[in-house]
């Protein structure tokens, strides 16, 4: 009995010791988990080598696995498992949002997941000018947005879509106003076109519309004429003079005889010298054979070109010819005789420079 009592007396002490050991182990384990969890959430996990930032493009139909593959394919994550765990704990794996995201070097999983989950995209900026064809425009849009160029081209050649906006395939280039625009990368082709039409409506304010009316031209006709002016001269200070000359020709129903329209009809803007045989090209854009304006713009008209037409200089010139010093400026004339003299000087300069085409 005495031995048994001593054993019973010691037993609670042993249990207490075991309990302390278990608690100690749990505390240590908990500490390890806590430290590990902290590191997964808040330590830097995005490493971009020497880059300050990179852009992650998450496609419209992407799911969480796709995002993980995009990040690991680029080798941006030091610890893939940590990212996945944090993303799941924060619920991002169930709410992936498409877009273009600025991923900064040294980001933690928490900041990365918070960014992607929020949908706070970094907009895409793109500028277009000096474009002559819808193919060139579609290519630029396809290079900058998720919508590919084929989708854009389909819209720009869809008669029903264009008619709703007041255009057709010949005039559609008049819709686009050169500028720098911001879009979310995952903007669809339809939304892009709606935005461009909205920008067109804003540009053509009441003041510009009234000036077009005073010239007896529609908005689209102003853009058509401006496109020709833009191709005739790159000199902004000369554009209102050139615009005035073409307006004079329109008033007296004289053919515009604009060489850039011949280049457009031939499909070759690299031509530096228009030959007599070129003037016979069978095209509604041949302004030597057809009077009035061509069916549509021969390029996207610049803002300076449009405003040059709307604010054209009032003068009596109906002829012009490039100067023989190749300065980019023109000699203007009121009579055909004066024009012939100017043209002879320019032709001589072309021959002397060895320019025959």
Order of alpha helices (4+ residues) and beta strands (2+ residues): alpha-beta-alpha-alpha-beta-alpha-beta-alpha-alpha-alpha-beta-alpha-alpha-alpha-alpha-alpha-alpha-beta-beta-alpha
